[in-house]
Amino acid sequence: MWQNEMELYRLSVQTSILNTQFTLRLLTRNAASLIFLNSHTRSSENGGKCFTAGLDTR
């Protein structure tokens, strides 16, 4: 009985660690693509201007 509970606990810890790693990987990938997109639009001549004009709400 005690062995089963320990096994369940170990499995739940493993899955939570895997979930955390997965979420972190997604976040870093999204952050990297966002940074890449920002630098890309800023480096192109008209891209940056169009981007800021689209965000301007005035």
PDB file of N, CA, C and O in Angstrom:
ATOM      1  N   MET A   1       0.837  -1.202   0.000  1.00  0.00           N
ATOM      2  CA  MET A   1       0.000   0.000   0.000  1.00  0.00           C
ATOM      3  C   MET A   1       0.875   1.256   0.000  1.00  0.00           C
ATOM      4  O   MET A   1       0.684   2.159  -0.815  1.00  0.00           O
ATOM      5  N   TRP A   2       1.824   1.298   0.916  1.00  0.00           N
ATOM      6  CA  TRP A   2       2.696   2.471   1.012  1.00  0.00           C
ATOM      7  C   TRP A   2       3.532   2.627  -0.252  1.00  0.00           C
ATOM      8  O   TRP A   2       3.799   3.741  -0.703  1.00  0.00           O
ATOM      9  N   GLN A   3       3.946   1.474  -0.823  1.00  0.00           N
ATOM     10  CA  GLN A   3       4.738   1.490  -2.056  1.00  0.00           C
ATOM     11  C   GLN A   3       3.948   2.137  -3.194  1.00  0.00           C
ATOM     12  O   GLN A   3       4.496   2.921  -3.969  1.00  0.00           O
ATOM     13  N   ASN A   4       2.662   1.806  -3.291  1.00  0.00           N
ATOM     14  CA  ASN A   4       1.821   2.373  -4.344  1.00  0.00           C
ATOM     15  C   ASN A   4       1.711   3.884  -4.211  1.00  0.00           C
ATOM     16  O   ASN A   4       1.792   4.611  -5.201  1.00  0.00           O
ATOM     17  N   GLU A   5       1.527   4.351  -2.986  1.00  0.00           N
ATOM     18  CA  GLU A   5       1.403   5.791  -2.772  1.00  0.00           C
ATOM     19  C   GLU A   5       2.692   6.511  -3.163  1.00  0.00           C
ATOM     20  O   GLU A   5       2.656   7.589  -3.757  1.00  0.00           O
ATOM     21  N   MET A   6       3.817   5.909  -2.827  1.00  0.00           N
ATOM     22  CA  MET A   6       5.093   6.518  -3.186  1.00  0.00           C
ATOM     23  C   MET A   6       5.257   6.576  -4.704  1.00  0.00           C
ATOM     24  O   MET A   6       5.753   7.562  -5.250  1.00  0.00           O
ATOM     25  N   GLU A   7       4.832   5.501  -5.376  1.00  0.00           N
ATOM     26  CA  GLU A   7       4.932   5.451  -6.834  1.00  0.00           C
ATOM     27  C   GLU A   7       4.060   6.531  -7.472  1.00  0.00           C
ATOM     28  O   GLU A   7       4.478   7.203  -8.415  1.00  0.00           O
ATOM     29  N   LEU A   8       2.853   6.688  -6.953  1.00  0.00           N
ATOM     30  CA  LEU A   8       1.949   7.715  -7.468  1.00  0.00           C
ATOM     31  C   LEU A   8       2.540   9.105  -7.264  1.00  0.00           C
ATOM     32  O   LEU A   8       2.480   9.959  -8.148  1.00  0.00           O
ATOM     33  N   TYR A   9       3.109   9.313  -6.082  1.00  0.00           N
ATOM     34  CA  TYR A   9       3.711  10.619  -5.786  1.00  0.00           C
ATOM     35  C   TYR A   9       4.866  10.900  -6.741  1.00  0.00           C
ATOM     36  O   TYR A   9       5.005  12.007  -7.262  1.00  0.00           O
ATOM     37  N   ARG A  10       5.694   9.874  -6.959  1.00  0.00           N
ATOM     38  CA  ARG A  10       6.844  10.037  -7.841  1.00  0.00           C
ATOM     39  C   ARG A  10       6.391  10.355  -9.266  1.00  0.00           C
ATOM     40  O   ARG A  10       6.988  11.195  -9.938  1.00  0.00           O
ATOM     41  N   LEU A  11       5.347   9.688  -9.716  1.00  0.00           N
ATOM     42  CA  LEU A  11       4.827   9.932 -11.058  1.00  0.00           C
ATOM     43  C   LEU A  11       4.271  11.344 -11.191  1.00  0.00           C
ATOM     44  O   LEU A  11       4.487  12.013 -12.202  1.00  0.00           O
ATOM     45  N   SER A  12       3.554  11.792 -10.166  1.00  0.00           N
ATOM     46  CA  SER A  12       2.973  13.139 -10.239  1.00  0.00           C
ATOM     47  C   SER A  12       4.071  14.196 -10.244  1.00  0.00           C
ATOM     48  O   SER A  12       3.961  15.209 -10.934  1.00  0.00           O
ATOM     49  N   VAL A  13       5.124  13.960  -9.475  1.00  0.00           N
ATOM     50  CA  VAL A  13       6.246  14.902  -9.470  1.00  0.00           C
ATOM     51  C   VAL A  13       6.907  14.928 -10.843  1.00  0.00           C
ATOM     52  O   VAL A  13       7.248  15.995 -11.353  1.00  0.00           O
ATOM     53  N   GLN A  14       7.087  13.751 -11.440  1.00  0.00           N
ATOM     54  CA  GLN A  14       7.702  13.687 -12.767  1.00  0.00           C
ATOM     55  C   GLN A  14       6.874  14.439 -13.796  1.00  0.00           C
ATOM     56  O   GLN A  14       7.419  15.184 -14.610  1.00  0.00           O
ATOM     57  N   THR A  15       5.554  14.245 -13.764  1.00  0.00           N
ATOM     58  CA  THR A  15       4.709  14.910 -14.759  1.00  0.00           C
ATOM     59  C   THR A  15       4.715  16.417 -14.554  1.00  0.00           C
ATOM     60  O   THR A  15       4.711  17.172 -15.527  1.00  0.00           O
ATOM     61  N   SER A  16       4.725  16.869 -13.295  1.00  0.00           N
ATOM     62  CA  SER A  16       4.741  18.317 -13.058  1.00  0.00           C
ATOM     63  C   SER A  16       6.055  18.920 -13.539  1.00  0.00           C
ATOM     64  O   SER A  16       6.066  20.028 -14.077  1.00  0.00           O
ATOM     65  N   ILE A  17       7.160  18.204 -13.352  1.00  0.00           N
ATOM     66  CA  ILE A  17       8.454  18.689 -13.838  1.00  0.00           C
ATOM     67  C   ILE A  17       8.439  18.764 -15.359  1.00  0.00           C
ATOM     68  O   ILE A  17       8.925  19.732 -15.944  1.00  0.00           O
ATOM     69  N   LEU A  18       7.877  17.732 -16.002  1.00  0.00           N
ATOM     70  CA  LEU A  18       7.796  17.725 -17.460  1.00  0.00           C
ATOM     71  C   LEU A  18       6.938  18.876 -17.957  1.00  0.00           C
ATOM     72  O   LEU A  18       7.284  19.531 -18.940  1.00  0.00           O
ATOM     73  N   ASN A  19       5.819  19.125 -17.285  1.00  0.00           N
ATOM     74  CA  ASN A  19       4.943  20.228 -17.678  1.00  0.00           C
ATOM     75  C   ASN A  19       5.664  21.563 -17.561  1.00  0.00           C
ATOM     76  O   ASN A  19       5.540  22.427 -18.429  1.00  0.00           O
ATOM     77  N   THR A  20       6.420  21.722 -16.475  1.00  0.00           N
ATOM     78  CA  THR A  20       7.154  22.971 -16.275  1.00  0.00           C
ATOM     79  C   THR A  20       8.185  23.165 -17.379  1.00  0.00           C
ATOM     80  O   THR A  20       8.315  24.258 -17.930  1.00  0.00           O
ATOM     81  N   GLN A  21       8.918  22.095 -17.701  1.00  0.00           N
ATOM     82  CA  GLN A  21       9.927  22.186 -18.758  1.00  0.00           C
ATOM     83  C   GLN A  21       9.281  22.540 -20.085  1.00  0.00           C
ATOM     84  O   GLN A  21       9.809  23.349 -20.848  1.00  0.00           O
ATOM     85  N   PHE A  22       8.118  21.921 -20.358  1.00  0.00           N
ATOM     86  CA  PHE A  22       7.417  22.176 -21.611  1.00  0.00           C
ATOM     87  C   PHE A  22       6.979  23.636 -21.696  1.00  0.00           C
ATOM     88  O   PHE A  22       7.146  24.284 -22.729  1.00  0.00           O
ATOM     89  N   THR A  23       6.415  24.147 -20.593  1.00  0.00           N
ATOM     90  CA  THR A  23       5.955  25.537 -20.575  1.00  0.00           C
ATOM     91  C   THR A  23       7.124  26.492 -20.763  1.00  0.00           C
ATOM     92  O   THR A  23       7.027  27.461 -21.516  1.00  0.00           O
ATOM     93  N   LEU A  24       8.232  26.216 -20.076  1.00  0.00           N
ATOM     94  CA  LEU A  24       9.406  27.082 -20.203  1.00  0.00           C
ATOM     95  C   LEU A  24       9.931  27.084 -21.630  1.00  0.00           C
ATOM     96  O   LEU A  24      10.335  28.122 -22.154  1.00  0.00           O
ATOM     97  N   ARG A  25       9.921  25.899 -22.259  1.00  0.00           N
ATOM     98  CA  ARG A  25      10.409  25.805 -23.628  1.00  0.00           C
ATOM     99  C   ARG A  25       9.529  26.630 -24.558  1.00  0.00           C
ATOM    100  O   ARG A  25      10.026  27.329 -25.441  1.00  0.00           O
ATOM    101  N   LEU A  26       8.206  26.544 -24.350  1.00  0.00           N
ATOM    102  CA  LEU A  26       7.281  27.330 -25.169  1.00  0.00           C
ATOM    103  C   LEU A  26       7.519  28.820 -24.967  1.00  0.00           C
ATOM    104  O   LEU A  26       7.547  29.589 -25.928  1.00  0.00           O
ATOM    105  N   LEU A  27       7.691  29.227 -23.703  1.00  0.00           N
ATOM    106  CA  LEU A  27       7.886  30.646 -23.402  1.00  0.00           C
ATOM    107  C   LEU A  27       9.161  31.171 -24.045  1.00  0.00           C
ATOM    108  O   LEU A  27       9.167  32.254 -24.630  1.00  0.00           O
ATOM    109  N   THR A  28      10.239  30.404 -23.936  1.00  0.00           N
ATOM    110  CA  THR A  28      11.503  30.873 -24.498  1.00  0.00           C
ATOM    111  C   THR A  28      11.420  30.931 -26.014  1.00  0.00           C
ATOM    112  O   THR A  28      11.978  31.834 -26.638  1.00  0.00           O
ATOM    113  N   ARG A  29      10.718  29.958 -26.611  1.00  0.00           N
ATOM    114  CA  ARG A  29      10.584  29.969 -28.065  1.00  0.00           C
ATOM    115  C   ARG A  29       9.774  31.185 -28.511  1.00  0.00           C
ATOM    116  O   ARG A  29      10.126  31.845 -29.490  1.00  0.00           O
ATOM    117  N   ASN A  30       8.694  31.478 -27.794  1.00  0.00           N
ATOM    118  CA  ASN A  30       7.873  32.642 -28.129  1.00  0.00           C
ATOM    119  C   ASN A  30       8.660  33.930 -27.952  1.00  0.00           C
ATOM    120  O   ASN A  30       8.591  34.825 -28.794  1.00  0.00           O
ATOM    121  N   ALA A  31       9.406  34.025 -26.859  1.00  0.00           N
ATOM    122  CA  ALA A  31      10.197  35.231 -26.601  1.00  0.00           C
ATOM    123  C   ALA A  31      11.237  35.419 -27.699  1.00  0.00           C
ATOM    124  O   ALA A  31      11.451  36.534 -28.175  1.00  0.00           O
ATOM    125  N   ALA A  32      11.877  34.333 -28.097  1.00  0.00           N
ATOM    126  CA  ALA A  32      12.901  34.426 -29.136  1.00  0.00           C
ATOM    127  C   ALA A  32      12.295  34.885 -30.451  1.00  0.00           C
ATOM    128  O   ALA A  32      12.872  35.724 -31.141  1.00  0.00           O
ATOM    129  N   SER A  33      11.130  34.340 -30.806  1.00  0.00           N
ATOM    130  CA  SER A  33      10.509  34.740 -32.071  1.00  0.00           C
ATOM    131  C   SER A  33      10.034  36.186 -32.004  1.00  0.00           C
ATOM    132  O   SER A  33      10.096  36.905 -33.001  1.00  0.00           O
ATOM    133  N   LEU A  34       9.557  36.620 -30.829  1.00  0.00           N
ATOM    134  CA  LEU A  34       9.121  38.010 -30.687  1.00  0.00           C
ATOM    135  C   LEU A  34      10.296  38.961 -30.844  1.00  0.00           C
ATOM    136  O   LEU A  34      10.191  39.980 -31.528  1.00  0.00           O
ATOM    137  N   ILE A  35      11.414  38.628 -30.212  1.00  0.00           N
ATOM    138  CA  ILE A  35      12.607  39.470 -30.315  1.00  0.00           C
ATOM    139  C   ILE A  35      13.080  39.517 -31.764  1.00  0.00           C
ATOM    140  O   ILE A  35      13.465  40.569 -32.274  1.00  0.00           O
ATOM    141  N   PHE A  36      13.044  38.356 -32.417  1.00  0.00           N
ATOM    142  CA  PHE A  36      13.472  38.298 -33.819  1.00  0.00           C
ATOM    143  C   PHE A  36      12.565  39.160 -34.690  1.00  0.00           C
ATOM    144  O   PHE A  36      13.049  39.900 -35.546  1.00  0.00           O
ATOM    145  N   LEU A  37      11.263  39.071 -34.478  1.00  0.00           N
ATOM    146  CA  LEU A  37      10.319  39.861 -35.272  1.00  0.00           C
ATOM    147  C   LEU A  37      10.521  41.350 -35.038  1.00  0.00           C
ATOM    148  O   LEU A  37      10.500  42.138 -35.984  1.00  0.00           O
ATOM    149  N   ASN A  38      10.718  41.739 -33.778  1.00  0.00           N
ATOM    150  CA  ASN A  38      10.915  43.157 -33.464  1.00  0.00           C
ATOM    151  C   ASN A  38      12.163  43.705 -34.141  1.00  0.00           C
ATOM    152  O   ASN A  38      12.126  44.780 -34.739  1.00  0.00           O
ATOM    153  N   SER A  39      13.255  42.978 -34.049  1.00  0.00           N
ATOM    154  CA  SER A  39      14.492  43.455 -34.662  1.00  0.00           C
ATOM    155  C   SER A  39      14.352  43.453 -36.182  1.00  0.00           C
ATOM    156  O   SER A  39      14.919  44.309 -36.861  1.00  0.00           O
ATOM    157  N   HIS A  40      13.605  42.502 -36.711  1.00  0.00           N
ATOM    158  CA  HIS A  40      13.424  42.415 -38.159  1.00  0.00           C
ATOM    159  C   HIS A  40      12.634  43.619 -38.671  1.00  0.00           C
ATOM    160  O   HIS A  40      13.015  44.228 -39.670  1.00  0.00           O
ATOM    161  N   THR A  41      11.539  43.965 -37.996  1.00  0.00           N
ATOM    162  CA  THR A  41      10.721  45.099 -38.450  1.00  0.00           C
ATOM    163  C   THR A  41      11.472  46.409 -38.241  1.00  0.00           C
ATOM    164  O   THR A  41      11.321  47.346 -39.026  1.00  0.00           O
ATOM    165  N   ARG A  42      12.280  46.479 -37.187  1.00  0.00           N
ATOM    166  CA  ARG A  42      13.026  47.703 -36.923  1.00  0.00           C
ATOM    167  C   ARG A  42      14.127  47.892 -37.968  1.00  0.00           C
ATOM    168  O   ARG A  42      14.420  49.017 -38.372  1.00  0.00           O
ATOM    169  N   SER A  43      14.726  46.795 -38.398  1.00  0.00           N
ATOM    170  CA  SER A  43      15.847  46.909 -39.334  1.00  0.00           C
ATOM    171  C   SER A  43      15.363  47.261 -40.736  1.00  0.00           C
ATOM    172  O   SER A  43      16.063  47.964 -41.465  1.00  0.00           O
ATOM    173  N   SER A  44      14.185  46.788 -41.128  1.00  0.00           N
ATOM    174  CA  SER A  44      13.686  47.150 -42.458  1.00  0.00           C
ATOM    175  C   SER A  44      13.241  48.607 -42.448  1.00  0.00           C
ATOM    176  O   SER A  44      12.759  49.102 -41.429  1.00  0.00           O
ATOM    177  N   GLU A  45      13.396  49.289 -43.564  1.00  0.00           N
ATOM    178  CA  GLU A  45      13.231  50.751 -43.584  1.00  0.00           C
ATOM    179  C   GLU A  45      11.809  51.183 -43.244  1.00  0.00           C
ATOM    180  O   GLU A  45      11.599  51.934 -42.292  1.00  0.00           O
ATOM    181  N   ASN A  46      10.833  50.711 -44.019  1.00  0.00           N
ATOM    182  CA  ASN A  46       9.461  51.144 -43.795  1.00  0.00           C
ATOM    183  C   ASN A  46       8.749  50.299 -42.750  1.00  0.00           C
ATOM    184  O   ASN A  46       7.751  50.730 -42.173  1.00  0.00           O
ATOM    185  N   GLY A  47       9.257  49.099 -42.505  1.00  0.00           N
ATOM    186  CA  GLY A  47       8.563  48.176 -41.614  1.00  0.00           C
ATOM    187  C   GLY A  47       8.330  48.758 -40.241  1.00  0.00           C
ATOM    188  O   GLY A  47       7.227  48.662 -39.702  1.00  0.00           O
ATOM    189  N   GLY A  48       9.362  49.364 -39.663  1.00  0.00           N
ATOM    190  CA  GLY A  48       9.227  49.923 -38.325  1.00  0.00           C
ATOM    191  C   GLY A  48       8.192  51.019 -38.264  1.00  0.00           C
ATOM    192  O   GLY A  48       7.400  51.092 -37.324  1.00  0.00           O
ATOM    193  N   LYS A  49       8.202  51.886 -39.289  1.00  0.00           N
ATOM    194  CA  LYS A  49       7.247  52.999 -39.312  1.00  0.00           C
ATOM    195  C   LYS A  49       5.815  52.487 -39.424  1.00  0.00           C
ATOM    196  O   LYS A  49       4.921  52.959 -38.720  1.00  0.00           O
ATOM    197  N   CYS A  50       5.605  51.520 -40.313  1.00  0.00           N
ATOM    198  CA  CYS A  50       4.261  50.958 -40.483  1.00  0.00           C
ATOM    199  C   CYS A  50       3.816  50.298 -39.184  1.00  0.00           C
ATOM    200  O   CYS A  50       2.656  50.401 -38.785  1.00  0.00           O
ATOM    201  N   PHE A  51       4.755  49.617 -38.532  1.00  0.00           N
ATOM    202  CA  PHE A  51       4.426  48.902 -37.303  1.00  0.00           C
ATOM    203  C   PHE A  51       3.976  49.873 -36.221  1.00  0.00           C
ATOM    204  O   PHE A  51       2.976  49.627 -35.546  1.00  0.00           O
ATOM    205  N   THR A  52       4.705  50.976 -36.048  1.00  0.00           N
ATOM    206  CA  THR A  52       4.340  51.939 -35.005  1.00  0.00           C
ATOM    207  C   THR A  52       3.071  52.686 -35.390  1.00  0.00           C
ATOM    208  O   THR A  52       2.263  53.022 -34.524  1.00  0.00           O
ATOM    209  N   ALA A  53       2.888  52.950 -36.691  1.00  0.00           N
ATOM    210  CA  ALA A  53       1.687  53.662 -37.127  1.00  0.00           C
ATOM    211  C   ALA A  53       0.454  52.808 -36.863  1.00  0.00           C
ATOM    212  O   ALA A  53      -0.606  53.329 -36.518  1.00  0.00           O
ATOM    213  N   GLY A  54       0.596  51.490 -37.024  1.00  0.00           N
ATOM    214  CA  GLY A  54      -0.535  50.606 -36.777  1.00  0.00           C
ATOM    215  C   GLY A  54      -0.905  50.578 -35.315  1.00  0.00           C
ATOM    216  O   GLY A  54      -2.077  50.420 -34.972  1.00  0.00           O
ATOM    217  N   LEU A  55       0.085  50.731 -34.442  1.00  0.00           N
ATOM    218  CA  LEU A  55      -0.176  50.690 -33.006  1.00  0.00           C
ATOM    219  C   LEU A  55      -0.689  52.025 -32.483  1.00  0.00           C
ATOM    220  O   LEU A  55      -1.285  52.082 -31.407  1.00  0.00           O
ATOM    221  N   ASP A  56      -0.463  53.092 -33.230  1.00  0.00           N
ATOM    222  CA  ASP A  56      -0.865  54.425 -32.781  1.00  0.00           C
ATOM    223  C   ASP A  56      -2.387  54.533 -32.781  1.00  0.00           C
ATOM    224  O   ASP A  56      -3.027  54.261 -33.797  1.00  0.00           O
ATOM    225  N   THR A  57      -2.975  54.931 -31.640  1.00  0.00           N
ATOM    226  CA  THR A  57      -4.434  54.948 -31.524  1.00  0.00           C
ATOM    227  C   THR A  57      -5.008  56.354 -31.622  1.00  0.00           C
ATOM    228  O   THR A  57      -6.225  56.527 -31.547  1.00  0.00           O
ATOM    229  N   ARG A  58      -4.153  57.363 -31.788  1.00  0.00           N
ATOM    230  CA  ARG A  58      -4.665  58.740 -31.855  1.00  0.00           C
ATOM    231  C   ARG A  58      -5.429  59.014 -33.142  1.00  0.00           C
ATOM    232  O   ARG A  58      -5.919  60.125 -33.345  1.00  0.00           O
TER     233      ARG A  58
END
